[in-house]
Amino acid sequence: MRPVIIPTRRYLLVNKAQVGGNNAQPLHAGGYLTGCMVLYQTEVENKENEISAAPRLLAEVDVRGKVVIGDAMHTQRATSMAVVEEQGDYLWIAKDNQPGLNADIAHLFRPQHCPPATSPLPTDFQTVTHYSYGHGRFEKRELTASSMLKDYLDWPFLEQVFKLETERLYLPTGQRSRETHYGLTSLSSTQACPARLLALKRCYWAIENRLHYRRDVSLHEDRCRLRLGHAARLMAILNNLVLALIDRLDFQTVPDARRRFSAKPLDPLSLFFQVPSPTLLQPWPMSDDH
């Protein structure tokens, strides 16, 4: 599938991962989706969660001119203010951790029931639909965006809200599924049309496919039992470095790269002495896994 090109801005993802196997100390990682590069990671202490760890991470990276994307736990007023005050933008999902926000956005997109001899109220809704096929399933994604709640919701720097409906047909079984999510962003309608919002939302899942899965499965991080001192964190740093270097080369999978480097162990050493390539700034190919 062709890469999704998002012009004028890069985007930054924040996400949590564990190192050292089960019951290990979690890390909060942030990095550009472009090039599969983790820029910074910080430990999530035992008595805190991602909400309190995210500001520390964002303080260490330059968010100017970038779109910060995270899961629903990061849908916080303080985080939103911190991002925009540093000249960045945010895109969040509203779920049960923000029940009032979620309900208000859902209410906006409900169908209007008009009494006889009346017409629906005017809206500014804009919709884009995307179809894809892969991994034995057919998917339809439809995103509708609106700026009508900009001055209504008490949310810092809010510009647009959106509704994302995903329908899946699993061809081997004929099973169907449907999901609906609501979100919000500081990007105005002139900065991000529905097609761009949909591309940004899909970009977030690439961190699962291109980073976490490859670390956990291909590099066997889930089975790692390192516990001594900072060994687990150092191993995570090394794995992030390995994936960033592999992405500079034309390998389809991490196992392909490992087999090549096992046969020619001097080849990976040459990567450390190369001049940085513009290909590091190319967006990841979008996966249909989510």
Secondary structure, DSSP 8 states (H G I E B T S, - for coil): -------S-EEEEEEEEE-SSTT--EEEEEEETGGGEEEEEEE--TT--HHHHHHHHHTTS--TTEEEE--GGG--HHHHHHHHHTT-EEEEEE-TTSHHHHHHHHHHTS-----TT--------EEEEEEEEETTEEEEEEEEEE-TTTTTS--TT--EEEEEEEEEEETTTTEEEEEEEEEEES--TTT--HHHHHHHHHHHHHHIIIIIHIIIIIS--TT----STTHHHHHHHHHHHHHHHHTTS--SSHHHHHHHHHH-TTHHHHHTTS---GGGGS-----S--
